[in-house]
């Protein structure tokens, strides 16, 4: 507990297929370690901020012992666009040369079905707490961003979290970290999250300033721009943990 693992870097060797479910057109790719990854492109619509959200939220989830596929930095050669017949995909590859983010591809996984799958209350509560903390708007019945793989629940796609960083001047607004997360009422697991109050102190205690700083330190320089800097992210994530936590109170009210 308290250690944040290093993130490996791989080199993309082959573009396999697009995943057209996502608005940013992620893709399955093969890398030089013979692994398959779901690649998120820094040249996609929301730019590097979506990759920052994916990386920071994913590694926070891992620090909380939540099941998240391995994240890797993925070097992409823009020259791979030469062999891509789809002009939209070719443009995206050209715009994303350099460092991108990959998630370990889980072959044979299936989308989580809230009618069929009934996760335990403790796990559901920890996921709801985490999503409320990172302001993840994308864990709804309509789009759960949960997979079942080897009979285990896995959390994916956190690019829509930390949405505060899309607002100009966010780093100067210290009170923003105290905002509740009203959209928790739409969370797919909220009805099963019967232990939010019980897990609150334990989860908050895991996210020490050292852990938060180590996670934020993973963000590459090339993804930072404007008022986005590591210190601002670390400050926000630390301030958000100050008791009483408005996002926890909001989740309890929503239940």
BARO-215760 format. One record per residue (C-alpha): residue number from 1; residue in three letters; x, z, y. Coordinates in steps of 0.05 Angstrom, whole numbers, plus 5000, padded with zeros to 4 digits. Each point is the difference from the previous one (the first is absolute). Layout:
<recs>
REC, num, residu, u, w, v
REC, NUM, ALA, X, Z, Y
...
</recs>
This chain:
<recs>
REC, num, residu, u, w, v
REC, 1, UNK, 5000, 5000, 5000
REC, 2, UNK, 5025, 4984, 5070
REC, 3, UNK, 5043, 4940, 4981
REC, 4, UNK, 4981, 4930, 5020
REC, 5, UNK, 5030, 4948, 4953
REC, 6, UNK, 5039, 4941, 5027
REC, 7, UNK, 4963, 4933, 5002
REC, 8, UNK, 5034, 4945, 4960
REC, 9, UNK, 5012, 4931, 5030
REC, 10, UNK, 4986, 4938, 4958
REC, 11, UNK, 5005, 4926, 5016
REC, 12, UNK, 4940, 4954, 4990
REC, 13, UNK, 5018, 4943, 4953
REC, 14, UNK, 4932, 4968, 4988
REC, 15, UNK, 4932, 4998, 5034
REC, 16, UNK, 4950, 5005, 4942
REC, 17, UNK, 4929, 5001, 5028
REC, 18, UNK, 4962, 5023, 5062
REC, 19, UNK, 4951, 5058, 4997
REC, 20, UNK, 4945, 4973, 5044
REC, 21, UNK, 4959, 5064, 4998
REC, 22, UNK, 5041, 5028, 5058
REC, 23, UNK, 4995, 4976, 5071
REC, 24, UNK, 5076, 4999, 5007
REC, 25, UNK, 5008, 4954, 4940
REC, 26, UNK, 5047, 5043, 4957
REC, 27, UNK, 5030, 4967, 4939
REC, 28, UNK, 5028, 5014, 4931
REC, 29, UNK, 5074, 4983, 5000
REC, 30, UNK, 5058, 5007, 4952
REC, 31, UNK, 5065, 5033, 5022
REC, 32, UNK, 5073, 4999, 4979
REC, 33, UNK, 4990, 5064, 4958
REC, 34, UNK, 4951, 4959, 4956
REC, 35, UNK, 4943, 5044, 5027
REC, 36, UNK, 4934, 4975, 5027
REC, 37, UNK, 4974, 5027, 5066
REC, 38, UNK, 4941, 4994, 5047
REC, 39, UNK, 5034, 4977, 5064
REC, 40, UNK, 4976, 5019, 5069
REC, 41, UNK, 5027, 4954, 5054
REC, 42, UNK, 5024, 5023, 5068
REC, 43, UNK, 4979, 4932, 5028
REC, 44, UNK, 4927, 5011, 4982
REC, 45, UNK, 4944, 5013, 5050
REC, 46, UNK, 5012, 5074, 5016
REC, 47, UNK, 5075, 4992, 4997
REC, 48, UNK, 5051, 5053, 4982
REC, 49, UNK, 4954, 5058, 5019
REC, 50, UNK, 4960, 4987, 4937
REC, 51, UNK, 5064, 5005, 4959
REC, 52, UNK, 5019, 5065, 5036
REC, 53, UNK, 4932, 5029, 4982
REC, 54, UNK, 5008, 4977, 4928
REC, 55, UNK, 5070, 5030, 4994
REC, 56, UNK, 4988, 5066, 5036
REC, 57, UNK, 4932, 5014, 4969
REC, 58, UNK, 5023, 4979, 4931
REC, 59, UNK, 5061, 5046, 5001
REC, 60, UNK, 4959, 5057, 5028
REC, 61, UNK, 4952, 4990, 4942
REC, 62, UNK, 5059, 5003, 4953
REC, 63, UNK, 5024, 5065, 5033
REC, 64, UNK, 4931, 5028, 4985
REC, 65, UNK, 5007, 4980, 4926
REC, 66, UNK, 4946, 4947, 5006
REC, 67, UNK, 5006, 4939, 4955
REC, 68, UNK, 5027, 4941, 5042
REC, 69, UNK, 5037, 4939, 4972
REC, 70, UNK, 5074, 4997, 5018
REC, 71, UNK, 5013, 4972, 5069
REC, 72, UNK, 5061, 4955, 5011
REC, 73, UNK, 5030, 4964, 5059
REC, 74, UNK, 4997, 4925, 4984
REC, 75, UNK, 5048, 4951, 5031
REC, 76, UNK, 4966, 4932, 5008
REC, 77, UNK, 5037, 4936, 5014
REC, 78, UNK, 4957, 4957, 5046
REC, 79, UNK, 5028, 4939, 4965
REC, 80, UNK, 4952, 5014, 4942
REC, 81, UNK, 4947, 4969, 5044
REC, 82, UNK, 5029, 4931, 4984
REC, 83, UNK, 4970, 4999, 4931
REC, 84, UNK, 4932, 5029, 5019
REC, 85, UNK, 4946, 4945, 5004
REC, 86, UNK, 4948, 5044, 5036
REC, 87, UNK, 5016, 4995, 5074
REC, 88, UNK, 4969, 5068, 5017
REC, 89, UNK, 5044, 5035, 4948
REC, 90, UNK, 5061, 4960, 5021
REC, 91, UNK, 4990, 5021, 5072
REC, 92, UNK, 4994, 5072, 4979
REC, 93, UNK, 5064, 4997, 4959
REC, 94, UNK, 5037, 4968, 5058
REC, 95, UNK, 4974, 5054, 5048
REC, 96, UNK, 5021, 5055, 4952
REC, 97, UNK, 5072, 4985, 4987
REC, 98, UNK, 5040, 5064, 4993
REC, 99, UNK, 4976, 5069, 4979
REC, 100, UNK, 4930, 5009, 4973
REC, 101, UNK, 4966, 5052, 4955
REC, 102, UNK, 4982, 4995, 4927
REC, 103, UNK, 4958, 5043, 4954
REC, 104, UNK, 5012, 5001, 4926
REC, 105, UNK, 4950, 4953, 4967
REC, 106, UNK, 4957, 5035, 4948
REC, 107, UNK, 4984, 4946, 4948
REC, 108, UNK, 4933, 5008, 4966
REC, 109, UNK, 4974, 5051, 5050
REC, 110, UNK, 4926, 4997, 5019
REC, 111, UNK, 4963, 5019, 5063
REC, 112, UNK, 4974, 5072, 5002
REC, 113, UNK, 4925, 5003, 4987
REC, 114, UNK, 4970, 5064, 5030
REC, 115, UNK, 4940, 4994, 4954
REC, 116, UNK, 5041, 5000, 4937
REC, 117, UNK, 5062, 5041, 5019
REC, 118, UNK, 4992, 5073, 5017
REC, 119, UNK, 5066, 5029, 5025
REC, 120, UNK, 5007, 5075, 4999
REC, 121, UNK, 4981, 5039, 5062
REC, 122, UNK, 5071, 5023, 5013
REC, 123, UNK, 5028, 4929, 5000
REC, 124, UNK, 4942, 4973, 5041
REC, 125, UNK, 5010, 5056, 5050
REC, 126, UNK, 5074, 4987, 5007
REC, 127, UNK, 4987, 4925, 5011
REC, 128, UNK, 4947, 5014, 5053
REC, 129, UNK, 5046, 5050, 5035
REC, 130, UNK, 5057, 4949, 5000
REC, 131, UNK, 4957, 4943, 5025
REC, 132, UNK, 4972, 5043, 5055
REC, 133, UNK, 5070, 5022, 5020
REC, 134, UNK, 5026, 4928, 5006
REC, 135, UNK, 4934, 4974, 5027
REC, 136, UNK, 4991, 4950, 4944
REC, 137, UNK, 4937, 4960, 5016
REC, 138, UNK, 5004, 4959, 4937
REC, 139, UNK, 4978, 5043, 4941
REC, 140, UNK, 4925, 4986, 4999
REC, 141, UNK, 4950, 4979, 4947
REC, 142, UNK, 5005, 4930, 5027
REC, 143, UNK, 5076, 4998, 4995
REC, 144, UNK, 5028, 5059, 4961
REC, 145, UNK, 5073, 4979, 4998
REC, 146, UNK, 5005, 5039, 4935
REC, 147, UNK, 5021, 4972, 4933
REC, 148, UNK, 4994, 5024, 4928
REC, 149, UNK, 5064, 4988, 4961
REC, 150, UNK, 5017, 5031, 4933
REC, 151, UNK, 4938, 5044, 5009
REC, 152, UNK, 5029, 5029, 5064
REC, 153, UNK, 4976, 4993, 5072
REC, 154, UNK, 5048, 4967, 5048
REC, 155, UNK, 4998, 4996, 5076
REC, 156, UNK, 5017, 4933, 5033
REC, 157, UNK, 4997, 4964, 5067
REC, 158, UNK, 5012, 5048, 5057
REC, 159, UNK, 5012, 4948, 5053
REC, 160, UNK, 4936, 5019, 5037
REC, 161, UNK, 5021, 5073, 5006
REC, 162, UNK, 5034, 5030, 5062
REC, 163, UNK, 4955, 4955, 5041
REC, 164, UNK, 5016, 5040, 5063
REC, 165, UNK, 5065, 4961, 5007
REC, 166, UNK, 4963, 4936, 5018
REC, 167, UNK, 4977, 5033, 5066
REC, 168, UNK, 5048, 4987, 5059
REC, 169, UNK, 5032, 5064, 5025
REC, 170, UNK, 4983, 5041, 4938
REC, 171, UNK, 5067, 5034, 4997
REC, 172, UNK, 4988, 5035, 5067
REC, 173, UNK, 4932, 5028, 4980
REC, 174, UNK, 5018, 5065, 4966
REC, 175, UNK, 4927, 5020, 4991
REC, 176, UNK, 4986, 4940, 4956
REC, 177, UNK, 5030, 5036, 4940
REC, 178, UNK, 4944, 5051, 5004
REC, 179, UNK, 4945, 4949, 4992
REC, 180, UNK, 4953, 5010, 4941
REC, 181, UNK, 4990, 4943, 4952
REC, 182, UNK, 4926, 4985, 5007
REC, 183, UNK, 5003, 4940, 4952
REC, 184, UNK, 5013, 5048, 4942
REC, 185, UNK, 4925, 5000, 4990
REC, 186, UNK, 5008, 4930, 4970
REC, 187, UNK, 5054, 5021, 4951
REC, 188, UNK, 4985, 4977, 4929
REC, 189, UNK, 5023, 5067, 4969
REC, 190, UNK, 4969, 5047, 5051
REC, 191, UNK, 4942, 5020, 4955
REC, 192, UNK, 5048, 5022, 4945
REC, 193, UNK, 5048, 5035, 5048
REC, 194, UNK, 4975, 5071, 4988
REC, 195, UNK, 5067, 5035, 5012
REC, 196, UNK, 5023, 4976, 5068
REC, 197, UNK, 5005, 5070, 5029
REC, 198, UNK, 5037, 5024, 4938
REC, 199, UNK, 5054, 4945, 5003
REC, 200, UNK, 5008, 5000, 5075
REC, 201, UNK, 5055, 5052, 5009
REC, 202, UNK, 5039, 4977, 4940
REC, 203, UNK, 5002, 4927, 5022
REC, 204, UNK, 5016, 5017, 5072
REC, 205, UNK, 5056, 5044, 4976
REC, 206, UNK, 5032, 4943, 4961
REC, 207, UNK, 5007, 4959, 5063
REC, 208, UNK, 5055, 5039, 5034
REC, 209, UNK, 5033, 4971, 5062
REC, 210, UNK, 5059, 4981, 4957
REC, 211, UNK, 4956, 4960, 4952
REC, 212, UNK, 4965, 4964, 5058
REC, 213, UNK, 5065, 4984, 5034
REC, 214, UNK, 5029, 4973, 4935
REC, 215, UNK, 4939, 4955, 4989
REC, 216, UNK, 5001, 4973, 5071
REC, 217, UNK, 5075, 4988, 4995
REC, 218, UNK, 4986, 4948, 4947
REC, 219, UNK, 4968, 4953, 5051
REC, 220, UNK, 5047, 4942, 5014
REC, 221, UNK, 5023, 4987, 5071
REC, 222, UNK, 4973, 4929, 4997
REC, 223, UNK, 4929, 5025, 4991
REC, 224, UNK, 5001, 5044, 5062
REC, 225, UNK, 4978, 4971, 5067
REC, 226, UNK, 4969, 5022, 5066
REC, 227, UNK, 4981, 5073, 5002
REC, 228, UNK, 5008, 5008, 4924
REC, 229, UNK, 5060, 5042, 4983
REC, 230, UNK, 5016, 5047, 4944
REC, 231, UNK, 4997, 5062, 5044
REC, 232, UNK, 4929, 4983, 5022
REC, 233, UNK, 4976, 4990, 4929
REC, 234, UNK, 5033, 5065, 4977
REC, 235, UNK, 4971, 5038, 5059
REC, 236, UNK, 4930, 4974, 4987
REC, 237, UNK, 5002, 5015, 4925
REC, 238, UNK, 5028, 5070, 5013
REC, 239, UNK, 4951, 5017, 5055
REC, 240, UNK, 4942, 4977, 4956
REC, 241, UNK, 5016, 5056, 4951
REC, 242, UNK, 4992, 5056, 5050
REC, 243, UNK, 4944, 5048, 4980
REC, 244, UNK, 4942, 4998, 5006
REC, 245, UNK, 5002, 4928, 4975
REC, 246, UNK, 4942, 4961, 5031
REC, 247, UNK, 5003, 4947, 4946
REC, 248, UNK, 4988, 5052, 4946
REC, 249, UNK, 4942, 5031, 5039
REC, 250, UNK, 4970, 4931, 5008
REC, 251, UNK, 5006, 4985, 4925
REC, 252, UNK, 4965, 5066, 4983
REC, 253, UNK, 4944, 4984, 5050
REC, 254, UNK, 4992, 4931, 4970
REC, 255, UNK, 4990, 5029, 4931
</recs>
